[in-house]
Amino acid sequence: MAIEVRIPTILRTYTDSAKAVEGSGATIDELFKDLDARHPGIRARLVDDKGELRRFVNVYLNDEDVRFLGGIGTELGDGDSVTILPAVAGGAAGAELRPHGVVVG
C-alpha cells in the first residue's frame, strides 16, 4: 500500500532533501517504522520514548489531525496522504509588532 508522506524542511536531512517520500503501513505507527527503515533516525524525531507523537509534531492524514482520529494507531489506506508539520510557536510575552516587522518589547 503506497502512502505519500510530505516532509517538513527541518526533517529533510533524513530524506536526502526530498519534500515527499512514499511509505507503507496499516497505521501511522507502522508507516513511521517503515520510514525509519528507509530514512534512519526520522521516527525518533516524530515519536517519543512512550511511543506517542511528540508534543510539537503535528501529523495530518488527508488534512485531518491524527490526534483527533486515533493518534499513532490511526489506520491508513492505499493512496492516503500524510503531512508532517512541526508545531509553530512564537512571540515573546509583552512583545509588540511595529510596522515593517520590527518587534519591540
Secondary structure, DSSP 8 states (H G I E B T S, - for coil): --EEEE--GGGTTTTTT-SEEEE--SBHHHHHHHHHHHSTTHHHHHB-TTSSB-TTEEEEETTEEGGGTTGGG-B--TT-EEEEEE------TT-EEEGGGEEE-
